[in-house]
Amino acid sequence: MLGNTLGRGARLTAVLLAGALAGTVLTAAPGTALAAPGAADPGGVTTAVVPSGPGMELPAASFTQMAVDEASRRVWLAGDRAYPDGSRDGELVGILYGGAGRATASAQLAAPLSGVAVEPDGSKVYAGQSDHIATFQHDRGSLDPLDPIAAPADDCGRELVHTGGRLFFTSRPSVSPGGCADGLGSVGVAARAEGGGAGEVFYSGAPLHLEGGPGGLLVIAPERPTPLDDPDLGIYRVTDGADGQPLEFLGERRFTEDGTGPGMDFRDADFSADGSVLAVADAGRGTVLLGGQDARFLENPYTPLPQGVAPTAVAFSPDGKWFAQGGAASGDEADLTLAFADASIERQPLRISFEDEAAGHRVVPRGMEFSGDGEQLFVVTSDHEGTRFWLHTIQTREALAASRIVDVTHGPTVAGEQFRVTGRLDLDGLAPTGTPRITVQRLNGAEFSDLPPLPVAEDGTFVLEDVLPGEAGNVQYVLGYAGDEVHYRAEYWLVVDTVEAPSPVARGGRR
């Protein structure tokens, strides 16, 4: 008989096996936002907004940047910790998101602390102080201070970027208390270990923002001092510095080409995985796409944030699969959308709202980064006042299209005899990216067996043929689909009670 109800022990086994089928753990860690798979409608209907789960509240009372360290599987954040007496300390925190090791690595520094960057191999972490760049050696959760890097004075919040093998940073002294809108700011580059090339490479009368990209790409984006200003965003590539110039100019862009209307109101930027596209979050225009090599305007095929949501952040995943847009919404509107980076895949994005005292209320500027494998999106949110911050980990697989194993039927369940099961794999809308297969696991008491995977026909049907165990009892089959590039995983539990074969009647015996 087909069973739809599992006991407590069987349910636990189901969860563990399902995780093995998909190669993931199904239970959500603290600070993880999970959405129901299939929430998006492939038919083009606007999808429902999914409320986020609670986030991991951060100790910091300020935020400027975050950096993902794929080598040691940590998210690094630099900010100030505020105390009840009004004093503040700078704190560099690395939060482990995978692998083994201490859950956090931290170091106390002087306040203010702003900006963070990490070496590609995870060996060094950099954090911005007001009169230098603090440097730490990182090894399995331990931070050991190294010699600081000289830098001009900064009173307005540094940004740090490691790209093209070099560390770049902003500096901006205030000319008066609260005078960060005035004065001269700069972009500096640290010297390499083999020497050469340290110094300032760019100056501006406006506060500056940095973003690195693949192949040594670097964006320098000024803030807009007044609504009438039209800042000039520039794209560069890091060179070997043999000619004394560590940056090669590639292109520039003013958002108001005819000189009228408001200029760029920068909030965040990020390059696509191949560097061909630069996405810019503009406070008034939403997401603007530029050519990553020449800064020309590109058509934007992505579904925008809802009307009235102020854009704050953009992020492409390094694996080239995902594109996320973050913002500050009111009420239950979506603060974040997660979509396929390949806009030709016609599917509505996953929409998530942060509207909770344990989750924050908005995505902060420059507050989104993907893990290197694209499987997780890290999002920093804040309260309305910007004094409390939370870190969310969103599993990108939740944005995949739904899949189901349906129409499962079976023949006689006689112990020791042939057993036949038929079913169908139902995939929402999108065509699979490969030939689907159904994995099969059989549980018979304490015995566990992996059976050969089943091919799936073009109409989605599949057939399982097996020989049941020789003794009557309860047998369970776990049918699994591990998913593909565009579809979420699926599983189906088939529980049958087998019966003894009828006793043969001896020839010539009495009836």
N, C-alpha and C positions, 0 to 999 in steps of 0.2 A: 504494500500500500504506500501511497505517496504521503509523506509527512511534512507539514508546514510548521510544526512547533518543535523546538529543540529545548532540551533541558539546559540547566545552567552550565554544566561542564561542557556539553556539546557546543553551546554558544561561545564559550571561551576558546574552544578549539577552532571554531569557525573563524573567529577574529584573527587568530594567529595564522591560520592557513590562508586566509584571504590576503593578509599582509605578505605572505610568502609568494602568493600568486602574482601580486602586483609589484613586488619588490619594494614595498613601502610599509611603514607602520601606520595603522589606521587611527590609533588614538592620538588626540591632539595634545601637544605639550602646552604648558602654561604660556600665555601670550600668543596663542595661535588662533588666527581667524579661519574658520572653515565654512564653506558654503555648500549647499546641497548640489550635487552634480545634476546637470540637465536643467538648471535654472534658466538658462538662456534658450530662447526659442529660435531654432534654425530657420523658421519660416519668415523671419524678419520682424516679428512683433516685438515691441519694446519690452524688455525683460523686467521682472520685478527686482527691486532693490533688496539686497541681502544685508541684514544687520551684522555687524562684526561681532566677534567674540571679545571677551576682555583682553586687554593688552598687558604687557609686562611694564609696570610703572618704573620709570628711570629715576635715579637719584638726582639728576641734573635739574637746575632751575633755568637753564639756557640751552640753546641749540644753534649750531651754525652748519655743521656738516656731519656726514657719516661716511664710512669706508668699509667695504666688504673685503675681507682677507680670505680668499679662497684656499690658500695654501694651508692655513691653520684653522679654517672653518670658523671664523669669528666676524662679528659685526662690531666695528670700533666707533665709539662716539666720544666727543670731547665737549665738556661744558663745565659750568660752575655749580657747585652744591651750596645751597643757602642754608644758614642756621638760624634758629629762633632769635639770637641776639643781633642779627643783621649782618654778621660776618659771612664771608664766602671763601671757599677753596675751589681751585680747579681740579677736575677729576677726569682722567682718561680711563675709559672702561671698554673692555673687549668681552662681548657676550658670545659664548660658544653656541653654535647652532648645529653641530654635527660632529661625530667622532668622539673619541675619548679624551678626557682631560678635565681640568678644573672648569667649572661653569662660567666663571668670570676671571678676567685678569684686569687689575686696576693699578693706578698710580696717582698719588696726590701731588698737585703742583700749585703754584701761586695762581690766584685769580687776577684778571680774567684769563680763561683758557678757551681758545676758539680754533676751529679747523683741525682736520685730521687726515693723514694719508698713510699708506702702507707700501712697503716694497713688494713687488710681485711675488717674491718667494716667501713672504711673511716674516722675514728675519728681523726687519726693523719697522718701527711705528713712529710717526712724527706727529707732534701736536704743537699748535701755535701759542706762544706766550707773547706778552706785550713787547719784550725786548729781544727775543731770540726764538728759535725753533727747537723745542725739546725733542730729543731723540732717545729711543729705547730699543734695546735688543729684546726680541720676544722669543721665548722658547717654552712651548707646552704650558702656557698659562702664567709664566713668570716674566715680569718686565724688569729689566736691569738698565739703569740710565747710562747713556753714552755721552760723549762730548756734544754740547749744544752747537747748533748751526747759527752763525751770526746773521742777523736780519735787522733792517731798519725798524724804528719804533712803530708800534701799532696800538691805537686806542679804540679802534672801531670794529674789530673782529676780523681775524685773518681767515683766508681760505687757502687750502693746500691741495695740490694735485701732483701725483707721481705719474708721469707719462714719458715715453720715449727714453726711458732710463734716467730721467732727471726729475728733481723735485722743484716745483714752482710754488710760489706763495705770494700773497698780497700783503701790502703794508700800507697803513694810513694813520698818521698821527692826527689827533684832533687839535684844531687851532684854538679852541676854547672849550669849556665844559659843554658837552652835548654838541660840539661843532664838527660832527663827522660829515656833514654835507659840504664843508668848505675845505680848503687846503689841497695839497697835491698827494695823490696816492701812486703806488707803483706795483709792478710785478717783478719779483726777484727770482733768481735761479741759484740753487745751491751748487757748490763745487762737487765734481765727481771724485771718487776715491783716487783716481789716477791724476787728478788735478785739472785745472783749467776751467774757464767759463763761468765762474761765480760772479754775481753782480746783479744789477737791475737791468731789465730788458724792455720795460714798458712803463710809461707815466700817463696819468690821467687826473683831471680835476674832479672826476666823479668816483664814487666807490666802485670797485671792480669785483667781478665774479669770474671764477675759473671752472673749466670742465675739461677733463682729458678724454681721449678716445683711442681706438686701435691704431697701430702703426705710428704712434707718437703724435697724434693730433691733439691740438689744444685750442680751446675757445677762450677768448677774453671778452667779457661782456660788461660794459659800464651800466650803472644804474641811471635812471632818468631823474635828474635833480628837480625838474619842474615839468608839468604836463606839456609845456611847449617845447621842451628839448627833444632832440632826436638822436639818441646815442648810436654809436657806430660799433656794431658787433664784428669782431675779427676772428678768422680761422687761420691757424698756423700749424706747421709741422716742425717737430723737434729735429734738429740736424746734429751732425757730429761736432759742430762748433769749430771746424778747422779754420774758417775764415773769421773767427771771433764772434760770429752771430749764431746763437743756439736756436733761433727760430727762423723758419722760412715762411714768408707771407703767402697765403693761398687765396684769400678772398675776404671781402667785408660786405656788410649789409646794414643799411638804414631801413627801418620798417616804413618810413614815410618818404617814398621816393620823390614826390613832387614838392616836398617841403611844407605841406599843410597837414593839419590834423596832429593827433598825439603821436609821439615816437614810441619806441620800444619801452615797455615797462617790464623789465626782466624779473623772472622768479626762479627759473631753473633751465637747464639744457642737458641733453644727452645725445651721444652718437649711436647710430645703429651698429650692429655687430660687425658689419663690413666697412663702416666708416662712410658709407655713401650718403647717409641722411643725418642731418642734425635737427632734432626736435627742440623747440624753444617754448617754454611756458611763459606766455605774455599775459599780464594781469587783465588787459582789456580785450585782447584778441583770442585768447585761448591758446591752443597749440598751433604753432607756426612751424612748418617744415622747410628746411633749407638744404641745399646741396652740401654734403659734408666736405667736399673738396674745393668748392668755389663760392659758397654762400648764396647761390641763386635761389629764388623762391620756387618751391615745389607745390604741386597740388596735394591737399591733405585728404586722404581717403578714410581717415579714422572717424568713428562715431565720437562726437564731442561730448564733453561733460554737460550735464543738464543746464538749461538756461538759468542764469543767476548764480551759478557756482563759480567762485573766484579761483582760477587756476593757480596752483602752487608748485607742482612738481611733475616731471616726466622721467621715464626710464625705459630703455630697451634692455632686453636680456642678452647677456653675452653669447648665448647659444643661437641667437637670431630668431627665436620663436615668438617672443612676447613683447607687447608694448603696453605700458601702464601710464595713466594720467591721473594725477591727484589734485585735490582742490579743497576749498573750504565752503561747505554747503550749510544751509539752514534747514532745520527740521529733519525729515527722513530722506531728503534728496541724497543721491550717491556722491560721496566724497572721493571715490576711486573707481576707475574702470580698468579692466584687464582684458586685452584683446590679443588676437594673433597679430604678430608684426607683419605677416603676409596678408595684406588687406584683401587679396583676391579670395581668401577663405571667407565666404559669406556667412558670418555668424555674429549675432549680437554679443557684445562684451559682457563679462561678469561685472556686476555693479554692486559695490559695497558701501554701506553707510556707517560712519563713526559718529554715534550720537548717544554716548553713555558715560556716566561718571567713572567707569572702570575701563573706558576705551578711548577717551578723548573725543573731540568734536570736529577736528579738521586735520588734514595732512599738512605738515609744515613745509615751508619752502625748502627745496633741496633735500626733502625727507624720504626719498625712495631709492632703493638699490636692489638689484637682483643678485642671487647667488650665481657663481660662475656657470653652473650647469643649468640655470634657468628654472630649476624646480621650486625655488622659493623666492618670494618677493618680500623684502623687509621695508616696513613703513613706519615712520615716526609720526605720531599725532600729538596734538596738544589740546589743552582746554581753551576756552575763548580768550582768556587773558594772556595765554602764552607763558604761564608760570609752572605748569605741570606737563610732563611728557610721558608717552607710552611707546613701546616698541611692539609692533605686530609682525607676525610671520604668516604670510598667506601662501598656501600651497597652490601653485599654478595649475596643477592637475584639476582643481575644482572648476576651472573655466573650460574644460574639455566638453565635447558633446557627449550626451548620455548613450549608453549601450545597455542592452538587456538580453538575457537568455530566457526565451519564452517557448511556449508550446511543447513543453517536455512531457513525453509519454513513454511508457515502457511496457514490455511484454511480461509473460509469466515469470515469477520469482521462485523458481525451484532450486533448492540447494544442489550445487554440483553440476548444474546444467547451464546451457547457453542463456545469456541474458542480453536483451536488445533494448536500447534507449534511442529515441529520436528527439530532436529539438531544433530550435532556430535561434540564430544570433541576430538581434534587431538593433541596428545602428541608426541613430538619429541623423537624418539629412545628409551629412557629409560622407563622401566616399572614403573608405579606409585607405591608408597610405601604403598598406602592404596586404599580403594574403592572410586573412585571419585564421587562427587556429584556436581550438578549444583544448585547454589542459584538463586532465582528469586525475583526481586523486581518490583512492578507495580506502575506506576505514572499515575494518572488521574487528571489533573489539580493540585490543591493543595493537593489532597489526595495521601498518600503514604502507600503502603502495602507490607509486607513481605509474600511471598507465600511459601508453603512447598518446601523444596529442592527436586530436581529430581534425582533419581538413574541413573547411567550411565551403559549401557550394556557393555559386553565384547568387542563388536565392536566399542564402543565409542558413540553409538547413545543414544538419550534421547527424551522424549516426555513430553510436557507441555500441560495440559488441564485446562482451566479456563473458567469462565463465565464473559463475557465482561460487563462493566458498562451499566446501562439501558439507558443512554442518549448518543446520537451520539456525537463524538468528537475525539480528539487526545488522544491516550493511548500509553504509553511507557513501555516496559519491559526491565529490565536490567538482562541479563543472566551472571552469574559469576562463575568462577572456582578459588578458593582461592589458588591453587597450593598445592604442597606437598614437601617432603624432597628433591626432585630432579627436580621439575618442577616449572617454573615461573607461576604467576597467569595469568588469561585471562578473558576478558569480551566481551560481545556483546550487542549492543543496538538495539532493535527492536522497530520501531516506526510505528504505524498503525493508520489510520483514520477509525473510525467505522461509519456505516450508519444505518439509521432507518430501522426497519423491515417493510416489505411491509404491507400496511393496509389490514386487512381481508375484503373480499367481503361479504356483508350480504346475507344470503340465500334468494333466491327469488328476489333479486335486479336486476336491469337492468344491462346488460353487456355493 
